[in-house]
Amino acid sequence: MWKILLCCVLCLISDLDVVKNEQIRVPLMRQKTLREQIERMPNLKKFGLDFEWLHKPHKHKQTNDTIALLRNLDAEFYSIVKIGSQTFKMLFDTAWYTSWVISSECRWYTLGCASHQQYNHKKSPTYKPNGTKFFANEGSYNLTGFYSNDTFIIGNTTVPGQLFVEMTYVPTSYYSQKSDGLMALGFKDQFNPFIYNMKKNKTIDKLLFTIYINRDQESNSAGEISLGFIDDKHIYKNVIPGTNRTYSENITYVPVNPSQGYWQIQLERIMVNKTSQNMTNVFCKEGCSAIIDSTANSIIGPKDEIDNINKLIGANGRSMGRNSIKCSKVDSLPPIHFFLGGKNFTIYATNYIYKTSTFASTKCISAFVAPEAPTEEGMWILGGAFLSQFYSIYDIEEYKIGFVTAA
C-alpha cells in the first residue's frame, strides 16, 4: 500500500512541476556586497583592483519562466545558469546584447579570470564552434574573446545552440567579482540574445521580461526576473475605500529607442523638493536620455547635476570613492521625483541611500554617482536605486518599458 501512495505522491509532485514550469521565473539572490569586502581590504586598489570593469561598452516545453537572482556590489544581480553541463553565476544585464562567460582558454596569469568558474568547451557534448573574434575596447580596460555555441539552461528552460562569447581576457578587477559572466537582456544586433531564441522556440509566450527587486537589503532574496509574462503579484494593489477589495495600479509605458542596443528612454525632468528651504530644484530641465541598467545600484548623471543633488541631500562626506551622509540623517531626507511618460515616479531615501556595515561601523552611501567612463557621459543611467521602487516590464516587440509601483 505504501508503494502505491508513494507513486501517487510522486505523480502529484510531477503534475505540480508541470504547472509551475509554465511560468519561467529566475530568482535573484543577495549576499555580502563587494563594496563591504573591499572596505575590509582597503589596499586592494594599489594592486589594480577597482570597479572599472563595470563600465560596459555601448554595443557589443514550457511557456514562461522566472529566475531568482543573487546580489553583489550593492545591487549586482545574478543567478545560476548552466552552459552545456557546467554551472555558472551569471549577471542579467539590460545594457548588453551579447552574453558571455569566462573561458578556460583565459591565460593562467590573467588575474581577472582567477577565482571564477571557467567554461571549457572540450567538456561539453553540446558545444559547437564559431570562432568569430570579440573585442570590446573601453580605453583603460578591455574584454577579449571569441564566439561559440552551446545549450543554455536558464531557470527551467533549455535554449539549444545559443551564441555567446568565451572571454579569454577580462580586467584585473574582475578577480573580486562573484559572477562568471553575464546574460544579455539588450536588443538584438546581428545575433539573437537568449530571450529571442526562447520566443523562437516557443518556450515563452511573449517577447518580454520583467524585473522585480526586493527593497529589503537584509533579505537573502534580491528579487527575480520573469521571462515571457507579467507577474501580477509584484504590482502594488490599492484598496477600494470602505471595502476589502483591491485593484492593481496602472502600468505606465514609456517608448524605447533601441538603436544602441540597450533600453534607452526619455526622462522628462527630475525634481528635489527642499522643504527646509521652501524651494524646488529641477534637473534634466529640458528632458534628457536615460538608460535602464539592471546590474548596478547607482543612478549616474551629469557631474554638475549629480554634485548638486548630493549637496541637496547632504551627502557631502566621502567613503570608498562615493558620497556619503551620516546615517542619523537618512530618515529626514527628501523624496526625489523622476518624471517619465507624463507621470511622477518618486523614490525615497531607502532607495537612494545604501547602508553598508564593516565591523562595528555602518556607513550610508549615496546612489547618485558622476560618470566615470566616456560611455556614461551625456545621459542618465537608472540602476537599482530607481528600479527597487518599481516593478519594470521590458516589452521587446513593442519597444517600450512599463513602470508601476512594486508590491
N, C-alpha and C positions, 0 to 999 in steps of 0.2 A: 504493500500500500504506500509506504513512504517513497518508493521509487516513482510511483505514479504521481504523487503530489509534487515531488521534485521536478518531474518533467513538466507538469502544469505550470509551476512557478517559473521555470526557465522559459517556457513558451510565452508567458505573460511578460516577462522582462524583455524578451526579444521583440514582442509587439510594441512595448513602450519605447524601445530604442528606435523602432521604425518611425513612430510618430515624432519623437524628438529630433530625429535626423532630418525631418522635413524642413527644419529651420537651422541654418548654419550659423553658429554662434562662436565667436573667438574671444574667450575671456582675457581681460587684461589683469596682470598681477603686479604687486608692488613689493619693493624691497628697500633696504638702506640705500639712500641716494649716493651717487658718485661724489657729489659736492661735499657731503659729510665725510666720505672716505678720504678725499683729498685734504680736507681741513685737518685730518689726523696725521697727514703726511705732507706738511707744508713745503718741503723742499723738492717735491717731485718736478715742478716746472723747471728747475735748474737743469734737469736731465732730459728736457724736451717733452715732458708730459703736460699737455694743456688741452684746451677744448676746441682747437682749430678745426679738427676733422668734422665737427658738426655743421660747418658752413657748407651746405650742399651746392653742387653745381646747378645751373639753370635747367639743363635738359639731359640729359644723357639717358546608384541613382537616388539623389536627394534633390530637394528643390531649393533649400536655403540652408545657411549655417551661421553660427555665431562663435566668435573666437575670444577667449579670455587673454588679457594682456598683463604682463608684469610692468613694474615701473622702475626706472633708473635715471639718475641725473635730473632730479626734481620731477620731471614728467617725461620720461623717455619710454614709450610704451612698446613692449614686445611680447611675443608669445612663442609657443613651441610649434615648429614646422618640421616635417620630415621631407628630406630630399633623397629619393631612392630609398635606401634602408637606414639612412643616417639622420640623426636628430639635431636640430639647431635652435638657438634662441634668436628670433628674427624681429626687428622693428617693423612696424606697419606705418609707412611714410607717405603722406599725401603730397610731398614735394619732389618725389622721384617717380619716374615711369619705367625704370629698369631695376628689376630685382637682382640682388647679388648676395654672395656668401664668400667667406674667406676660403681660399683653395689650399689643398695640401701641397700645391706647387709653389706656394709662397716660400721664399728662401728662409732657412732656419735662423739666419741672423737678423731677419726683419722683425723688430721688437713688436710692432703693431699687430702682427699675426700670432704672436705667442699668447699663451693662456686661453686660446679660443679653440672650440671645436672646428676642425677644418674638413671641408668637403673633399673626398678622394673619389674621383670618378672611376678609378680602377676597381673599386669595391662595389660599384652599383651596376646591377644587371640591366637596369632600365636607362642607363646613360647613353646619349647619342652625341657625338662630337659636332661642333660647329666651327670653332677656331677663329672666328672674326675677332679682331683685336678691339679692346675697350681702353680708353684713356680719358680721364677727367682731370684737367689741369686747372687748379684754382690758385696758382701763384705759389703761396707758401707751403702748399701740400698738394698731393695728387693721389688718385686711385688708378691702379693699372690692373688689367686682367684680360680675359677672353671669354667669348660666349660659348655656352654649352646648353644641352637639352637634357631634362630628366623629369621623372614623375615627382610631383609635389603632393603632399598630404597636408591639407590646411583644415583644421577642425576635424570634421568627419568626412571631408570631401577630397577625392583624388583628382588631380589635374595632370594627366599624362602629357609628356613631351613639352613641358613648359620651358621656354627660353629664359636664360638668366646668365649672369656674369660670374665666373670664378675669379675672384680678386687675388692677384699674385703680389700686390703691394698695397698696403694701407698705411696711413700716417702712424707715427710712433705713439701718439696719444690714444690710439685705439686699444693699446695694451690694457688700459684701465676700464674699458667698457665691458659690459656683460653680454651684449648682443654679438652674434657671429655674422650678421648681415642684415639685410632688410627686404621686406616685401613692398613693392612699389604700388601705390594707390593713385598715381597721377594718370593723366590721359595718355592714350597710346600714341606713339610716333610711328616708326616703321615696324615695330614689333608689338605684339599684344601683351600687356600686363596680365597677370594671372586671372583677374576678375573677368576680363573679356573672354578668356578661354572657358571659364566656368559657365558663362552665359551661352557660349557657342556649344558647349557640351550638355546644356540644359540641366546643369546641376543647381542653378539658381533661376528664379522666375524673372527677375528684373535686373537690369544693369545698374545697380546702385548698391551703396553700402552706408552704414550709419556708425557713428562713434558716440559712445557714452563713456564719460569719465567720472569716476567716483570722487566726490568732493572731500570725502573723509581721508585725510592724509595718513591717519593711523591705521587704516584698514589694509589687510593683506591683498584685497582685491582692488585693482586700479580702474576697472571698468570692462568694457567689451566692445568688439566690433561685430556688427551683424551684416551678413552678406546676402543681398538679394531681396531684403524686406525691411520694413519699418516696424520696430518693436514698440507697441503702444505702452508697455509698462514703464518705459523710460520718459514718457511725456507727462508733464505736470497736469494734474486734474484740479479743476476749480469746482467748488461745492456750490450747488444751487441753493440760494438763501431759503431758509425755512424747510429744507428737505435734507435727506441723506444721500441724494443723488449727485453725481458728479459728471462733468464733461471735460473732454481734453482741450487744452489750449490750442489755438490755431497755429499752424506752422507758417512762418514767413519765408518765402523763397526769394533768393537773390540770384540774378543771372551771372554766369561764369564766363570769363574769357579764357578758353583753353589753348590759346595759340602757343604758349610757352610750355605746355605740358603739365602744368600744375593748376591748383584750384585758386584762381585769381578773381577777386570780386571788387566792386566799387564801394568804398567806405565813404559815407556822406559827410560825417564830422564826428569829433569826439568832444565831450563836454565834461568838465570837472567843476562842480559847484563847491566853492569855499565859503561855507556858511559863516565862519568867524569873520570873514572879510566882506560878507554880503555881496559876492561877485561871482560871475560865471566865466570860466576860462574855456575858450574854444580852440581846438586843434584840428588839423586837417580841414581848414575852413572852406576851401574851395573844392573839397572832395579829393580823394586820393585812392590809389590802388592798394589792395591788401591781399596777402596770400595766407591761406589757412595751412598751418603746419602742425601735424599730429604728433611730432616726436619731441618737442621741446616745451617747457613751461613758460618760456619768455613771451613778452609782447615787444617786438622790435619796431622802431620808427626813427624818423629823422633825429639826429643828435640834439638839436636845439629844442625840439618839442619834447623829447624824452627827458632831457635835463630839467625842463620847466615842470613836467608832470611830477618827477621825483621831488622837485623842490616844493611843489604844492602839497604833496602828501607827507612831507617832512623826512623823506628818505635821503638824508644828507651824509650819513656815515658810509663807510666802505668795508666790505667783508668779502673775501675771495674774489676781488675784482668787480663786485656788484654793489649797487647802492643798498643801504640797509637803514633800518629805523629801530628805535627802542621798542621792544615788544609790548611794553606797557601802554603804548600809544595806538596800537593796532585797532582797538575797538572804537576809537574815535575818528578813524579815517573816513573820508567821504566816498560815496559810490562814484563810479566812473561810467559814463554813458557813451555807448557806441551806436551810431545811427546807420542802419542797414535796411534797404528796401522800404524806406519811409517809416521804420519803426525803431523805437529806442530799446537797445539791449544793454541792460545795466549789470555791471559786475561789482563785487564788493571786496573789502579788504581780505576776506577769507579766500578770495580767488587770486588776487594780485599780490598778496604778501605770503611768502613761503617761509615757514618756520623750520629751522634745521638745528638739530641738537648734537653737540660734540662734548663728550664727557659731562661735566656739570653745567655747561654753558648752552643757552638757547639763543639763537640769532634769528632776526626777522629780515628777510631779503626781499627787495622789490623785484617784481617780474618785468618791470619796464627797463629795457636794455637798448643802448645805442648800437648801431651797426658795427660789426667787427670784420666784415668781409665786403669786397666790392659788389658781390651779387645781392647784398642786402640793402644797398643804397637806393634812395628814391622811392621807397614803398614801406608799407606797414606789414608786419608778419604777426599774425594772431595765433599764438600757441595755446598750451593747456590752461593758462591763466584765464583766457577767454572761454575756451571750449568747456571747461569744467562746470560752468554755469548753465550751459545749453546742450541739449541733445541735437546733434548735427546730422543732416541727411544729405548724401552726395549722390545726385542723380546724374549719371554719366550720359545717358541718352538725351536728356533734356537740357544739359549744360546749365545746371542750377544747383545751389546749395540751400537747404532748408534749415532754419534755426527755430527752436522752441525751448522754453524753459524746461530744464531736466527735472524729472521727478526725484 
